[in-house]
Amino acid sequence: MKVAVVGAGAAGLVAARELLRAHHEVTVFEQSSTVGGVWVYQRESESDPLGQTGPRLHASMYASLRTNLPRDLMAFFDFPFDSSGGGVDEWSRYPGHAQVLSYLQRFSEIFDITRLIRFNTKVVKTVYTDQWKLTLDTFQGKVTEEFDALTLCNGHYSEPRVPDVPGLSHFPASVMHSHNYRSPDMFAGRKVAITGAASSGTDLTNEISTVAEQVYWCGREPAVLSHKTAHLKNVIACGPVRYLMEDGRLEVDNNKLVGPVDCLIFATGYHYRFPFLSEKLIRVSDNWVSPLYQDLLCITHPTMALMALPFKIIPFPIFEIQARWFARMLNKEFHLPSVSQMFGAQDARVETLRTAGILQRNYHALDDEYEYYDRLAKECGDVPLPNWYRELGQAARQHVKRWPGSFRDKFLDAHGAPTRYPRS
């Protein structure tokens, strides 16, 4: 089949490779001038610190960013993060963004994907009749091309999500989203509040606390935040922000007031956006994308895959199995459930999440990432995850709990995990 891949980040590159391996004809569209997607660092930030208006930058990397996963887990399965694949043996166990970008560039070259990429080409509209008709914005103007199938890998870390916190419009402190954070320098000697308890909130709290006078870290589980920052003397863990006051203070849980602060940073994630798709194809409601089977396949138009939606995952291997599943599905190497069965599976999962009290914006969070991988592998006739991978994943999590502020620079020895694992 003639397949379009939108985006040349990690998901797009591995999608192109798996589609090629399944003998499809592949074209990759990338709006920038290089491969790497979110891993391409840009020193500049947007004119609007909250990232809500004005020109959009795709990158969300800050200067010191390193992976929060060991490189053994980060790698595609047949392309290690060392000299036998796309890396260098001497690289850190938790590589920085420049090293990850180098790895992806080498992946694109080794698997002969770069020649398939049309750089500086943006997909601006998608229409489905009996084929996928893509309108493309290029240096030569707008053109239209048709494809049998479509793989969306356009990334989900470029449109900041800023919650509607009462009082924000009158809050006197400077405010920004972590999307536009690059270094801690501007926070030296200042009082800073950070809201958001996931990876970026953790990293920014640790980094900014090295230069700030005081940091208030606000999130849903302050006891957990306190554990993560017990080694930091100038960090106070607080509950969620309920109100922003005109004197620069923040009201958090139980009517407690903290501050005043000089700066407030929203580390509150990103929106899923598909601006080139009609809502007749895909709907996004409070960051839940539907209708999808396996968080991947458009149920009503099953020649379109939306890759890399799940989060709280080990990304590159998940992208790999998603791509292999879709490539083989297009070849009819396995049978899909009926449309009604796929809708039933989606609805059952939503009901389970709703009953468990999961917020709709977190419906794509995977607490069962290993089982998700194995479900896709079983359907498409691939091998399940190797035992060493699960063991290392569990060891890595324990390692973070043991050294929450410095795990990247400690030897990963939880449960006796060795420096490197066999790749089979």
N, C-alpha and C positions, 0 to 999 in steps of 0.2 A: 504494500500500500504506500501511497504518497503521504508522508506524515510531516506536519509542521510542529516544530518545538519552539515555544516562546520563552526566551531567556537562556543565557549561557553561563549561569551560575552552576553550583555543584549539581543541583537537580537536573538542569537542562543538559549538562555534559554527560551525565550517566544515562539519562534518558536517550540521548542521541546514540550512545554506544550500544545500549541494549536493543534499540530499534534496528540498528545496523546489523547486529548479530542475528536478529530474527529476519534479516533480508528485506527490510523495508527501505524505501527511498526517503531520505531524511534531509530537511532543510531547517536550520536553526536561525531564528531572528533575535538579534540582540540590539537593544536601543543604544548602548554605549559603544565605545571603540575597542573594548577588550573583554576577555573572559574573566569570570570570577564572581560576578554578582555582588552580593553583600560583603565579600571578602576584599573588595577593592577599597583601600583606605583613601579618603579625601580629607586633606587638612582643613579646608574651609568648611564652614557650617552655613545653615540657611539664614536668611535675613530675619525671619520670624523665629525666635528661639523655641517657641512651642511647636513649630512646624505645621501650622494650620493654614497659613496663607503664603503667597509668593512662590517663587521658583522652588522646585522640589529637587533635593539631592537623594540619590538612591542609597548612598552609604550610611551606615549607622555605627561605623567602627570608631573607637577612640584609640589614641596613639599607643597605649600600653596593653591593649587587649590581647589576651591569650585564651586558648580554648579552656573550657572547664571540664574537658574529658581528655584522658590520656590518648596519645596518638594511635595506640594499638586499636582503640575503639573507634576513632574517627575515620579510619581509612576505609576505602572500598575494599572488598574482601580479596580481590586478586591484584591489588595495587597498594602494597604497604607504604607506610609513612617513613620508610628508611631508604637506603641506597639500592635495595632490590626493587623499589617501586618509584615513587615520586618524591622521596625525601632525602635527607642526609642523616647518617647515623648519629652525628654529634648534635643534632637538634634537640631542644628540650623535650622532655616527655609530654609537656603541655605547650605545644608550639604557639607562636605569635601569629597575628593575622597575615604578616608578610610571608611567613613560611607556608601557611595554608594556601595562600594565593599562588605561591610558587608550585606547590603540589598540584593544584588544579590546572595550572598552565601546562605542566608536564603531562598530566593526564590527557588533556586535550590534544597535545602533540603526539604522544605515544600511540593513542588510539585513532589518530588521523581524523579528528573531529573538527579541527580549526578550519579546514578547507570547506566545511559545510556551513559555516557561520556567515551570515550577512550582518556585518556590524553597522552601527549607526542606522538601524532600521527598526522603526517602532510600529507595532501592531495597534491600530487605532479603532478598528471596527471588525467584528466577526458576525457573519450571517450564515445560517445553515439552511440549505434547500435540500438537494440530494447530495451535496458536498459542502465542505467548509470553505466559505469565501472570505478571505482575509484582505482588508484594506490596510496597506502599508505606507507609512510616512518615511520617505527616503530623501537623500540629497537632491535627487532628480524630480521630486514631487511625489504625489500619491499614485500608487499602483494597486491593482487587485490581482490576487492569485487564488487558485483553488486547490484544495487538498482533500484526501479521503479521511484523514484522522488528524486530531489536534491534541497536543500535549502542552499543558500550561505549567510553566516553571518560572513565573514572573516575579517570584519573591514576595515576602510579606513583612519586610522590616524597613519600609520607607515612608509609611503614612502614620505618624504618631497618633496614638490614642490618648486623649487627655480627658479624664472624667469630669463631669459637670459638678464641680465642688462649689457649694454655696459660698459667696463672698469673693470669688476669684477676680471678678471685674474691679473690685475696690481694694484688692490686696496690694500693699505698698512695696513689698519685696520684689526683686527680680525673679522671674519665673522662666523655666525652660523645660524641654523634654530631653531625656537621655539621648535621643536621636542626634541632638546637636552638641553633645558633650564630646570634647576632644582631649582635654587634660585638666588636672586639678589646679593649675596655676592661678586662675581667676578667683579661686575661693580661699586663698591664703589669708589667715587671720579673721575669717568671717564666720558667721553663724548660719548653718545650712540645714534645711530640712529636705529629706529624700523620701518620697512616697513610692512604694512598690517593693515587694519582697522576693522577687525572682532573681535570676542571675545578674541582670544589669544593676538592680538595686543593691545587691550584695557587693558587686565589684566597685561601684561608685562610692558606696559607704566606706569600704576599706581604703580606697585610694584618696578620697577627699579628706578623710579623717587625718591623714598624714600632714596636712597643711592648714586645715580649718581650726578655728578656736573651739567650735562646738558643732556636733552633727546630731540631728534628731532623725532617726530612721523609723518611718511610719509604715505599719503593715498589719495584716489581719491577725497575726500570731506573735505578739510582742515577746512572749517567753522564748520562742524559737529565735527571734532576732537577737535577743539578749545573749543567747548561747553562742550565736555566730560572731558576736562582737565583744565577748567577755574580755578579750585581750586588748581591747581599745578603750582607753580611759576617758576619751572625750566624745563617746557615742552613747546616746540614750535611746533605747528602744521604746517606741510608742505604739499605740493602737492606730487604727485607720483615721485619716483626716476627715472630720465631719463638717468643719466650717473654717473659713479663713477670715480673720478679723482685720479691721481697718488699721489697727496699730501694729500689724506684722506678726501677731501671735496666731497659733493654730489650735483649734479645738479638736481634740481627739476623743477616743472612747471615754465614757463615764464623765463627760463634761470637763475633762482635764484640759488645762491650757498649758501649752509649751511655747517657748520663744520669748520675745520676738526674734525673728530671723531676718537675715539679709537676702537670702536666696532660697527658692523652693524648686526642687527638681522632680519632675514626674518621670519615674521609671515604670511606666504603666502599660507598656506594650504597644502593639500596632494593630491597625485595621487590616482585615482581608479586603482587597480591592481587585476588581476585574473590570476596569472602566471600558474595555473594548467588548464586553459581553452584554447582551440584553438580559433583563430579568426574566424573560421568557425561557432563557437557557439555565441560568444560575441565579439563585437568590442569596443575599447575605443579610442576615438579621442578627444584630448584636453579636457579630463575628461568628455566627454559625452559618456555614456554607451548605446549601442543599439544592436539589436532591442528589445525594451521593451514596454509592455503594462502597463499602470498605474505606470510607473517608477519601475516596480516590476517583471513582468512575461516575460520570454524569448518568443517572439512571434513565432519563428520558432521551438522551443522545449518547449512547454507549460507544461512540468512537471519539469521545473527548475525555481525557484524564486531567485532573487537577492535582498535580503532585505537590508534596512537601507541605500539606496543610497541617498534619499532626505536629504538636509540640510537646515538650517534656520528653524528648526522644533522643536517641543517638542518631544524628541526622543522616550521615552519608550512607550507611548500610540500609537504613529505611528507604532512602531515595532509590537505592539500587534494586531492592526487591520490588518496590512499586513499579519501577521502569520495566523490569523483567516481566512482571505480571501483565502489564498493559501490552507490551510488545507481543507476548505469546497469546494474549486474548485476541488481539487483532488477527493473528494467524489461525484463530479458532482451534488452538491446541487444547483448550478445555472449554466446557460449557458454562455459560453464565446462568445463574438462577433466572427465573422469569421476572418480568418487570414488577409484578405484584409481590413476589418473594423479596426482591431487592428493596422495595418500599417497606415491606414488613420488617426486614432486618434493620433498616434505618430507624423506623419508628420504635422498634423494641429497644434499640440502644439509647435513643433519646429518652424514653420512658425510664430506663434504668438510671440514667444520669439525673433526670429531674427528681426521681424518688430519693436519690442519694444527696440531694441538695446542691448539686453542681450548678454554678451559674452558667447561663446559656453561652456567654462569651468564652467559656472554658470547655465547650463540648468537644473540641478537637484536641484537648489534652489527653495523652495516652498514659494511663497508669499500667497498661499491660503491653508495653512495646515489644517484649520478646514474643508474647503470644500473637500479637498483631503480625509480626514478621512471619511467624510460623504458619498463621492462617493463610497469608498470601502465598507463601512458598508451597503449601500443600495444594492450594487450588491450581497453581500454575505448574506443578510438577517439579519444583525445585527442592533442594535439600534444606532441612531445618537449620536453625542456628547451631553452630558447634558448641559443645559444652564449655570449652575454654572461654568463649565469648561471654556467656552468662556469668561464669565465675569471675572474670575480670570486671564485668559491669557491676556486680555486687561488691567486689573488693574496692572499686573506685568510689562507690557511694559511701562505704564505711570510711574510706580514707578522707573524704571531704568532711564527714562528721567529726573525725578525730582531729583534723587540722583545718577548721573552717576558714581561717584567714590566710593560711599559708600552704594549703595543700599542693599547689602547683610547684612549690620548691622543696617539698619533702619527698623522700624516696617512697614510692607507692608499695608499702609492705603489708597492707591490711590483708589478713588471712594468708599471709605468706606469698602474696602475688609476686612473681619474678619480674624482672625488668622488661622482658619481652615474652610474648606467648607464641606458640606455633600458629601458623596461618592455615590450619586445616582442621 
